[in-house]
Amino acid sequence: MTGLEPHVQRVVKVRGRLLGTGYAVGDDLILTAGHVVGVRGEAARIARSDGPTEPEHRATVIWRGDGIDADAALLRLDVPLWTAEQTRTRYGELRGHQPVPCRTVGYPWVQFAPDGRRLDELPGQVMPSLGFEDHRYALDSTRIAPNPPQPQRDSSGALVRDDAGTPVLAPHPHSGFSGAPLLTAGERQLLVGVVLAVPSRYGPGRLDAVRITRLLADPTFAGLVGTALDQVEREPPQLLPSGIIEHAEALTELADNLRDDRLAYVPPADPQAPTHPARLLDRLDELTGQCGLLLVGQAGIGKTRTCLEVAGQAVDAGWRVLHVRPGEPLVTTEHLIEVVTGATDDRLLIIIDYLNLSALDYPAIRHRLLPAARARGIRLALLGSARPGWFHQKDNSTLTEVFKPVELRPDDEHLDRIRDQIVTTLAPKARVILGDERLLQLCGRRPVIATLIAAAAEAQADRGRLSAATGDLRPENLLDWLVRRLNEDDLLHHAERLDDERDPDPRLQIYAAMAAATPQPRPALIACGARVEDSGAERAEHLLDVLLAMGWMITTPDGLAPVHDIVVDQLLEHTTVRAGLDTVRTRVADRILDASLTSARTVGRYAMNLDRLLRDMALQGRDGPLAAHCATWLVANATAAGALLAAPQDEGAYALGAVLDNPPWAQSLFQHWPQLGKPWLDRHGVSMPARHLLYKGLRTVATPQAAQLIEVATAWLAQHRTALEASFVVTPLLNRDDLPPADARHGIDSALHWLDQHGGLPEAQFVLHALLDRTDLPPAQTPSAIGHALRWLDRHNDLPDAQFVLHPLLGRTDSSPDDARHAVTAALQWLDQHNDGAKAGFVLSPLLGRTQLTPDDTQHVVTAALRWLDQNIDSRAAQFVLAPLLDRAGLPAEDARHGIDSAVRWLDQHGDRPEAMFVLRPLLGRSDLRPDDVQYLTTAALRWLDRHRQLPEAGFVLPPLLGHAGLPAEAMAHAVDAALGWLQKHGDTNDAGFVLPRLLAIRKLADLPEWLSPLVDRWADRHRAAPDVVFVSKYLARQNALTEVTADVVLQWAAEHPLDVDIPWRLTGVVRGFFRYPGLAGRLLRSVEVYLDGVEGTRAGVNENGELDGLIQALCRSTEVRCGLAGARLDDIVLRWLAHPAALSPNCPPGMEFSNVVSRASSLVRLGRYARRDAVDVLTRLHVWISHWHPAAPHLPLRDAARDDVAALLAELSVAGGAESNKTSGAALLA
């Protein structure tokens, strides 16, 4: 088959269950139609032509498309017939709304000849949009038979019929084409489908083809052919999305001042300057595929002109250059990915002037756009521009990972050359009239302002209106020239120069209103201007024409727009703000703002333009008064603005997005959500554009206003949860900690469904992080979430951003052992690559907190942590590694010392910061500190407490400090004072349970301020279920300081934890204070009875230190339960106690005597509660037990008396037993 076109040489005849065609997509891989061959594992025969001399080769079916409802199959040859280079395949997808020329090559029946079927090439056209529902293309061709197949006839001309008598149709003329490749007709010859020769739906003239993208959606198929969906090329190659244009088209839209033929570009004098276009292009070339550059410079300094110059030089160097238009329609990262995946260029530069007006997702640029370009072999460069007010006043960490900032600050020499060029080119007559010195002074050094003033001066000179008398003109002030122009047109209404004493001329207010509404079509601007003091449309239109005549307003694809946004800035600022005072002209500002209430788009444009102005003013600290007034205005007009914002879907979405980007208005929007945000969501809440509003709102709206927003978000997810864009809704939804349970479940379900579809994408990290970070992840869904995370890590663990998945994954305690092992292994592998980076701390922190690491893993992690700390100890983030490291028990002495020294170094720099508590807490709790460590830490902790004792977090520093052994008395007193001060503010919080036990352990309640006892009662009553109640009550009981409230809390705890080993100790404390709360006697006795029920017959862990004996002694000693019904219950308790195998412990507490319980037991013997033999046994045990008492010296007589009493009673029983029969009851003997 030599001499044929390469694509023809790859076409083969396939003889399986039917005769068809195949196409080589690998050196031993044949792609064909599924119905031509058999099941997986079945053999077929392959031939490179149908001639009698061409040998057939054996192949085996290795994949079928049945599982994805696709009529396709892959065969593997026993012996390769091509080389890899010969079968290099470019896979494609058709798009657009115009037919695309295509062709197919195969072995149709119509080419049957005596020596077999022959190859046929069939040209045609495919409409990309047809057949998408069932993943098919339809090839239309004039070569396909126009009539349906006819019935077969025998040699006599009679119809051939089957067994049922039905006429048998002759073979379809193009049967045999099944399995043939559907290729684009251009040079790229993209494989876009697999042909099915006899279509099931279309009539004559068409062939079906299974779309190749359908097959590539199956990971098995994609793996076999060695490609993926993100490598599919588009045909036509570049049908650019709206808002993205070629460089040549961008040049046609330029304002005159940006055109090189109108005003030549003036480069920096130093050709090696970093902002020289040639150097910028060099650097962009170096950074291709990694990140882009962002020109940051003040308004009118030359950012756009520099971008254009870089673009021009790039074109000259062979780059393809595209421009992203600012504003509507918003260009998204998805659009850029679409451009890149369809491009065939070696080098591509994308210019994004006004980056702040784009809708680009920076993580998606990093994780999807740049990798997509690399996969396509494209050197992709990105160049953007932005003002400092936007760049420096936002959280730009994700931005600067994608765009490296380059400050555009021309020096005075460069600015002077630019200004000289402007004046020389644009204002030759004005130079003569005003003189160079005065004209240069008026123009100033900012290029855009100089251009506008030079042009205005020259226009006045042309009209004979310019003279050397320029006292009314101030340097760099555009409005002074506008006032001059107004006065030319209306001599009867002379406009005064703007100053702080008077309101600006109404015409300037109209200009400000119209400028704030740009860019928009002419009618929208006129409608806005007409609202200012009811000026009327005719006046507004005339004033607009003046701006157009001056060249300050120009026509753009978005409508009328200022030649530069500095025109808008000066009009808005100088009319609304008094320059000398920075105070707001409230009436003027209200008139201009009121004019925005004409349409949703106008409100959005106002928001955009005001935001830019306010951010620039904020750099000088001047934004406060105007920002506050704008926010107040929106609140006052919330209902009217909300009604406008509820306008058509896309228009309202864009406007609301602009409001959300304007900080003063965004705050008002969220505070008055029902009036401003809710109307649009009520109408369009489940539309795709709603995701922008939901994304921003879910991240910002406070809990009181969030309920309806959350409800809308869940409804949106119900419709779009598998859409790629759903990540922008489900992620901020799951990041909220105020979700009602039902909404949390809905969000978790949506996240899992999204991950099922898109879990392999790099940006799935954001959904995984939010999902794994939730504490309410249902047990049934936890394995699925963890499984998605582990599979993601298997693919992307080499990315630095894998930390965002590892961090919450390692923090979970509900992983299976195998999953936990998998996660730890992934984390260790990640650390081996990224441990030198600052962000490794976010992986080390949860890894150090895991308690089930193997010894080898532990050493690996600790070594990595210490090495990381050596490199990052100056960072505030080191706290997150120090805390879990210092919390670990069993650190080798050398590593512990290293960790302690690192913590001290960190505290030297950051010890006064609030977050130092995260390091002080574990450090103070360590038992391996040296004396000098203790002294240092004590001083550091007390100094920190002096500064931050009112913070809630101080409650974590106080416990280890108060509990530190060996604290000097002066330091301890200082710590106690700090604890008391903290409790006065936070004593009602749950965290007070950490401080109170430590405080009561070292100070008696009676020695502390009187206000503390009621506070303890109040805290205990509010936090009855808190574990720390047990510890607080322990110290109160030891001090015999329980009150009725705290005693009641102890009894409730005992009822809820009837088998707790501490119950005897706690109940003993309650008994000792019985005189203060006799009304609790019944509940107390019930608690003892329940405890005895629970430990009945159990010896292990019961009364090991005589605690139960002590409880019974305390009860017997108490007068409140000595008699009556309570006494009878006590008798039963004593009997049950004496019958317990663990009673009468020989481990008697020092200083204790139990004479009361012995006396009560003896009385029960005398009362006949025991049979004689049992009585003797009990008394004998008591007698032995008494010998183990260790009473204080004053109580020795009580011990001796008890022993004598028991001995005497035993003697009586013995005498009585010998004198009478054993049948005599003890009661009779003692009567």
ZISUL-V619765 format. One record per backbone hydrogen bond with DSSP energy under -1.0 kcal/mol. NH is the residue of the N-H (numbers start at 1). CO is the residue of the C=O. If there is no record, write none. Layout:
<<NH,CO> <NH,CO>>
//
This chain:
<<4,1> <9,5> <11,8> <12,22> <13,47> <14,20> <15,45> <16,18> <17,36> <18,36> <20,14> <21,178> <22,12> <23,31> <24,10> <25,29> <30,75> <31,23> <32,73> <41,61> <42,39> <44,59> <45,15> <46,57> <47,13> <54,51> <57,46> <59,44> <60,76> <61,42> <62,74> <63,74> <65,72> <68,65> <69,66> <70,65> <72,70> <73,32> <74,63> <75,30> <76,60> <77,28> <78,58> <81,27> <82,27> <87,83> <88,85> <92,191> <93,233> <95,235> <100,126> <102,124> <103,183> <104,122> <106,120> <109,175> <110,173> <111,108> <112,109> <116,113> <118,111> <120,106> <122,104> <124,102> <125,140> <126,100> <130,127> <135,132> <136,131> <137,209> <139,207> <140,125> <141,205> <144,141> <152,168> <154,158> <157,154> <160,152> <162,166> <165,162> <168,160> <170,150> <175,172> <177,174> <179,195> <180,177> <182,193> <183,103> <184,190> <185,101> <191,90> <192,182> <193,182> <194,210> <195,180> <196,208> <207,139> <208,196> <209,137> <210,194> <211,135> <212,192> <215,211> <216,212> <218,215> <222,218> <223,219> <224,220> <225,221> <226,222> <227,222> <231,228> <232,229> <233,91> <235,93> <244,241> <245,323> <247,321> <250,246> <251,247> <253,250> <258,255> <259,256> <263,259> <273,270> <276,273> <280,276> <281,277> <282,278> <283,279> <284,280> <285,281> <286,282> <287,283> <289,380> <290,287> <291,287> <292,402> <293,382> <294,404> <295,384> <296,406> <297,386> <301,298> <306,302> <307,303> <308,304> <309,305> <310,306> <311,307> <312,308> <313,309> <314,310> <315,311> <316,312> <317,313> <318,315> <319,314> <320,347> <322,349> <323,245> <324,351> <325,243> <336,332> <337,333> <338,334> <339,335> <340,336> <341,337> <343,340> <348,379> <349,320> <350,381> <351,322> <352,383> <355,385> <357,354> <358,355> <359,331> <365,361> <366,362> <367,363> <368,364> <369,364> <370,365> <372,368> <373,369> <374,370> <375,371> <376,372> <377,374> <378,373> <379,346> <380,378> <381,348> <383,350> <384,293> <385,352> <386,295> <391,387> <392,388> <396,394> <400,396> <402,399> <403,399> <404,292> <406,294> <408,296> <415,411> <416,412> <417,413> <418,414> <419,415> <420,416> <421,417> <422,418> <423,419> <424,420> <425,421> <426,422> <427,423> <431,427> <432,428> <433,429> <434,430> <435,431> <439,435> <440,436> <441,437> <442,438> <443,439> <444,440> <448,300> <450,446> <451,447> <452,448> <453,449> <454,450> <455,451> <456,452> <457,453> <458,454> <459,455> <460,456> <461,457> <462,458> <463,459> <464,461> <465,460> <470,468> <473,470> <476,442> <477,474> <482,478> <483,479> <484,480> <485,481> <486,482> <487,483> <488,484> <489,485> <490,486> <509,505> <510,506> <511,507> <512,508> <513,509> <514,510> <515,511> <516,512> <518,515> <520,560> <525,521> <526,522> <527,523> <528,524> <529,525> <530,526> <531,528> <532,529> <534,531> <535,532> <536,530> <540,536> <541,537> <542,538> <543,539> <544,540> <545,541> <546,542> <547,543> <548,544> <549,545> <550,546> <552,547> <553,547> <554,561> <556,559> <559,556> <560,520> <561,554> <563,552> <567,564> <569,565> <570,566> <571,567> <572,568> <573,569> <574,570> <575,571> <576,572> <577,573> <578,583> <582,578> <585,576> <586,584> <589,585> <590,586> <591,587> <592,588> <593,589> <594,590> <595,591> <596,593> <597,594> <598,596> <599,596> <603,599> <604,600> <605,601> <606,602> <607,603> <608,604> <609,605> <610,606> <611,607> <612,608> <613,609> <614,610> <615,611> <616,612> <617,613> <618,614> <619,615> <620,617> <621,618> <622,617> <627,623> <628,624> <629,625> <630,626> <631,627> <632,628> <633,629> <634,630> <635,631> <636,632> <637,633> <638,635> <641,637> <642,638> <643,639> <644,640> <645,641> <646,642> <647,644> <652,648> <653,649> <654,650> <655,651> <656,652> <657,653> <658,654> <659,655> <660,656> <661,657> <662,659> <666,662> <667,663> <668,664> <669,665> <670,666> <671,667> <672,668> <676,672> <677,673> <678,673> <681,677> <682,678> <683,679> <684,680> <685,681> <687,684> <691,688> <692,689> <694,690> <695,691> <696,692> <697,693> <698,694> <700,697> <701,697> <705,702> <706,703> <710,706> <711,707> <712,708> <713,709> <714,710> <715,711> <716,712> <717,713> <718,714> <720,716> <721,717> <723,720> <726,723> <727,724> <728,725> <729,726> <730,726> <731,727> <733,729> <734,730> <735,731> <736,733> <744,740> <745,741> <746,742> <747,743> <748,744> <749,745> <750,746> <751,747> <752,748> <753,749> <754,750> <755,751> <756,752> <757,753> <758,754> <759,755> <761,758> <764,761> <765,762> <766,763> <768,764> <769,765> <770,766> <771,767> <772,768> <773,769> <774,771> <781,778> <782,778> <785,781> <786,782> <787,783> <788,784> <789,785> <790,786> <791,787> <792,788> <793,789> <794,790> <795,791> <796,792> <797,793> <799,796> <802,799> <803,800> <804,801> <805,802> <806,802> <807,803> <809,805> <810,806> <811,807> <812,809> <820,816> <821,817> <822,818> <823,819> <824,820> <825,821> <826,822> <827,823> <828,824> <829,825> <830,826> <831,827> <832,828> <834,830> <835,831> <837,834> <840,837> <841,838> <842,839> <843,840> <844,840> <845,841> <847,843> <848,844> <849,845> <850,847> <858,854> <859,855> <860,856> <861,857> <862,858> <863,859> <864,860> <865,861> <866,862> <867,863> <868,864> <869,865> <870,866> <871,867> <872,868> <873,869> <875,872> <878,875> <879,876> <880,877> <881,878> <882,878> <883,879> <885,881> <886,882> <887,883> <896,892> <897,893> <898,894> <899,895> <900,896> <901,897> <902,898> <903,899> <904,900> <905,901> <906,902> <907,903> <908,904> <910,906> <911,907> <913,910> <916,913> <917,914> <918,915> <919,916> <920,916> <921,917> <923,919> <924,920> <925,921> <926,923> <934,930> <935,931> <936,932> <937,933> <938,934> <939,935> <940,936> <941,937> <942,938> <943,939> <944,940> <945,941> <946,942> <947,943> <948,944> <949,945> <951,948> <954,951> <955,952> <956,953> <958,954> <961,957> <962,958> <963,959> <964,961> <967,964> <972,968> <973,969> <974,970> <975,971> <976,972> <977,973> <978,974> <979,975> <980,976> <981,977> <982,978> <983,979> <984,980> <986,982> <987,983> <989,986> <992,989> <993,990> <994,991> <996,992> <999,995> <1000,996> <1001,997> <1003,999> <1007,1004> <1008,1005> <1012,1009> <1015,1011> <1016,1012> <1017,1013> <1018,1014> <1019,1015> <1020,1016> <1021,1017> <1022,1018> <1023,1019> <1026,1023> <1029,1026> <1030,1027> <1032,1028> <1033,1029> <1034,1030> <1035,1031> <1036,1032> <1037,1033> <1038,1034> <1039,1035> <1040,1037> <1041,1036> <1047,1043> <1048,1044> <1049,1045> <1050,1046> <1051,1047> <1052,1048> <1053,1049> <1054,1050> <1055,1051> <1056,1052> <1057,1053> <1060,1057> <1063,1060> <1066,1062> <1067,1063> <1068,1064> <1069,1065> <1070,1066> <1071,1067> <1072,1068> <1074,1071> <1076,1073> <1077,1074> <1080,1077> <1081,1078> <1084,1080> <1085,1081> <1086,1082> <1087,1083> <1088,1084> <1089,1085> <1090,1086> <1091,1087> <1092,1088> <1093,1089> <1094,1090> <1095,1091> <1098,1095> <1102,1099> <1106,1103> <1110,1106> <1111,1107> <1112,1108> <1113,1109> <1114,1110> <1115,1111> <1116,1112> <1117,1113> <1118,1114> <1127,1123> <1128,1124> <1129,1125> <1130,1126> <1131,1127> <1132,1128> <1133,1129> <1134,1130> <1135,1131> <1136,1132> <1137,1133> <1138,1134> <1139,1135> <1140,1137> <1143,1140> <1148,1146> <1151,1190> <1152,1149> <1158,1154> <1159,1155> <1160,1156> <1161,1157> <1162,1158> <1163,1159> <1164,1160> <1165,1161> <1166,1162> <1167,1163> <1168,1165> <1169,1164> <1175,1171> <1176,1172> <1177,1173> <1178,1174> <1179,1175> <1180,1176> <1181,1177> <1182,1178> <1183,1179> <1184,1180> <1185,1181> <1186,1182> <1188,1185> <1189,1186> <1195,1192> <1196,1193> <1199,1195> <1200,1196> <1201,1197> <1202,1198> <1203,1199> <1204,1200> <1205,1201> <1206,1202> <1207,1203> <1208,1204> <1209,1205> <1210,1206> <1211,1207> <1212,1208> <1213,1209> <1214,1210> <1215,1211> <1216,1212> <1217,1213> <1218,1214> <1219,1215> <1220,1216> <1224,1221> <1229,1225> <1230,1226>>
//
